[in-house]
Amino acid sequence: MLRDPENAQAWFDLGVKQQANEREDKAIQALRRAVELDPSLLAAWLELAVSYTNEGDRSHAYDAIEDWVNRKEIYADAVRRWKESYADSRSRADRAQDLISCLIEMARSVPGGAIDADVQIALGVLLTTSEVSERPLRKIASLARRSRNMRRRRIALKQH
């Protein structure tokens, strides 16, 4: 850090080390600096959401996930579709539900039914920070089953 205080990756690495040492306040400081220096450092947004969750700061955790969602280019079409379909019904009170719905749309958009680990992390943060109804949980379980079924089919096809 002292050698290159403008190195976003170094700030990210420091933030992750602080998380590992359960120093969330220091982790948040380092991770915030990382995303200030390089907003495209997507892993930093997710780790920032995790640290905010560990500190019980829902609002900032949601902000970090939303920033990650809006910067994850491979899901741009899925996020755009989600925003169009939910534009009229969105409210800040249901922010966790809205983000969960968006992440489910993102997960559904992956060809072949593969599940992106980062999407799972973001869902885990949201499920940890909010009291969600059974409906989104059923959707998530359904996605997980679909992913397992697709994996089994691919394995079966490879064996034949």
N, C-alpha and C positions, 0 to 999 in steps of 0.2 A: 504494500500500500504506500509506503513511504517513497519507494522508487518511482511509482507511477500511479498517482492518486486519481488519474482519469481512466483507469483500466476497469471497465465494467465487470469483466470476468473475475478479476481479483476481488472486487467487492462482493460479487455473487458467492465465490468460494468462501470468503470470510463469513458471509451470512449463513451459509450452510453449516460451517463449523460452529458458529455460535448456536444454531439450532441444536446441533448434536450435543452441545454442552448445556442445553436447556436455558440459554440466555436469550430469551425471545426479544427483549427490548433491544439488545445489541444486534440480534439477527435482523430485526425490522429496520434498524438504522442502516445496516450494510446493504440489505436487499433494496431498500428505497433508493439508496445512492446508485446501486447497479442499474435500476430501471430509469433513473434520471439520466444517467450517462448513455444508456443504450435501451430504449423502450422495446426494441425487437428481441431482447434477451428473454424469451418466453418462459424458460424454466424459472427465472427470477420472479415473475408474476405469480406462478403457482406456489413457490416456496414462501413468498410474501403472504399469500392467502393462508397458507398453513400456519405461519407464525401469528398472524392476526387471530386465527381461530384459536390457537393455543392460549392467546391472551384474552380471549372472550370478546374480541372486537368484531362483531358481525358485519357492521357497515363497511369497514375497511376491507374485510375479507371478501365481501361481495364486490367491492370496487376492484380489487385485484383480479378476481375471476372474470369480471366483465371486461377489464382491460385485456386479459389474456384471450378471451373469446374474440374480441374485436380485432386482435392482432394475428390470430391463427389463420393464415392465408388459405390453407388447404380446406378450411371449412367456410370460406367466405360465402359461397352460394347457399349453404345450409343455414347460416346465420341470417342472411338476407331474407330467405323464405320464412324463417321463424319470425323475424321482426315484422314482416308484412302480415303474417297471419295473426300475430298477437298485438298489433299496433293499437287497436281500440281497447283491448282489455287490460293493458298493463297498468299497474299501480305500484308505487313504492312499497306499499304494505305487503305485497305479494312478491317481493323481489327474489327471495330464495326460490319460490315456486317457479317464477318466470325463468330464472337462470337454469333450474333443473330441466324445465321443458326445452330450453335452448340446447343444453348439453345432450339431451336425448335425441333431438333433431340432428345434432352433429354426429352422434354415434350411429344413427340410422343411415347417414349419408356415406359411410365408409363402404367402398366396394368389397364384396365378399363377406360382409358381416364381421370383419375383424373389429376388435375393440381397442381403441387408442388408450394407452395407459394414462396419458395426461388427462383425458376426459374422465377416466375413472377417479383420478386424484381430485379433480375439480368437483365431481359428484360427491366424493367422500367428504370434502370440506363442507359442501352445502348441507349434506345430510347430518353432519356433526353439529353445524351451527343453527339448524332450524328444526322446528317440529313440523314434519311434513305429513301430509295425509297418506293414506294407503295407496291412493291412485298412482302417484309418481313412483312409489316403491314397487308396485306391481309392474309398471312400465320398465323400470330398471331390471327387475328380475326377469322379465320377458326378454329384454335385450341380452342379458347374460345367457339365458337358455338358448336363444337363437344363435349366439356366437358359439356356444359349445356344440350345438347341433351342426353348424356349418363346419367346424373343425373336425367333428367325427366323420362327416360326409367326405371331406377332403382326404382324411386318412384312409377311409374305406376305398375311395377311388384310387388312391396310390397303391393300395394293396392288390388291386385287381388288374 
